Amino acid sequence: MTARPRVLVVEDNDRNMKLFRDVLGAAGYTTFEAVSGVAAVALAAEHVPSLVLMDIQLPDIDGVEALRRLRADERTAGVQVLALTAQAMWGDRERFLEAGFDGYLAKPVDVGELLAIVRQHCAGDP
């Protein structure tokens, strides 16, 4: 039996976290969760995920800084990281991709788009 792909969801909003947990779990992914950038970096290093969904606005370091730290660690440097943000103004997507994110999802998240982009970027698709 193959292990289910693991997605680290970094989100400080309980309602959004529940949505990601429910949708991804039903689609066959295992999720684990962090509510801050510092916690996300530590969890990712310990349990190298298949994919990270990274909120940009977090209570400690922002998602861009957390991404920088993930890329600087050889254990997590190659993990796909998607920006997850309510910053959906013109040019934001390009700005986050230029910062090094592998993809971008605007909130509120469309469930179909969420599953499509996770499948596209997740190693070991269920």
N, C-alpha and C positions, 0 to 999 in steps of 0.2 A: 504494500500500500504506500502511495506517495504522500508525503507530508503536505498539508494544506499551506498555500502561500500565506505568509504573515505580513500584515500591513500595520505599521505603526501610525496611529492617528494622533496628531498633536493638535488639540483643540481645547480652549478654556471655557467654552459654552456647553453646559450640560445637555441642552436640547439637541444641539448639533452633534455632540458626541454620540448620543443615543441613536440618532438617525444613521450616522456612519456605521456604528456597531451593528445595528439591525440589518441594514441593507447589505453590507459587506459579508456579515455572517450568513445571511440567507443565500448569498451568491457563492458560498463555499470558501471564503477567506477566514483566516484566524486574525482577529485584531488584538492589538494591545495598545495601551493608551497612555498619553502624557498630557498634562495640563499646562506645562511650561516648556520653554526652549531648553533650559538646563536639564530638566528631567528627560526630555526627548533625546538629547545627545547621549546621556548616560545609558538610557534603555537601549538605544540603537547599538551602542558599542557592546553592550552585554548580550543582546539577543538579535544580532544582525538581521534586520527585516528584509523581505522581498521588495518592499516599497514603503515610502514615508509620505503621508499626507500632512503637510506642514502649514498650519495657520500662520499668518504673517504677524498679526498683532497679538502678542502674548504678554503675560504679566511680568516677566523678567527680561530676558533677551528676546529680540524679535526673531521672526522666522528666517530672515536673511542672515543674521548672525549665527543662528543655530545651523543653517546650511553651511556656512563657512567652516564651522567647527566639525561638522560631519565630513566635509571634503578634506579637512586637514588630518583626519584620523585614518590610517591605512585600513582599519577594519570596516569602515563605513564609506570610504571615499567613492566607491563604485555603486552605491545604492541609489536607485532612482528616487528623486524627491520632487513631489508636486506641490506648488504653491497653492494654498487654499485661502482665499481672501475675499472680503467684502469690498476691497479696493478694485472697483470695476470701471474705472474711468478710462477714457481713451489713452492708450499708451502704457497702461499698467501691465498688461500681459507681456508686452515686449520688454518692459523694465525688469520684470521678474525673470524672464527667460535669459536676459543679458546678465543677471546676477548669478546665474548658474543653475536655476531650477530646470528640471527636465520636462515640466508641463505646468499647466495653470488651470485652476478651477475657480470660477467666481461664485460667491455666495449671494443669494441662496442657491444651493446646489440643485441641479436637475438630476434626479436619480438615474435616468438613462445615460446622461452624459458622464456621471460619476462612474458607473459600471464600465462604460466604454473606455474611458481614459485609464481606469485601473487595469483593465484587461490589456490595454495597449502597452502599459509600462511595467506591469508586474511579471517578474520572472516566476515561472512555475504556475502559470494560469490554471485555475481550477477547472 
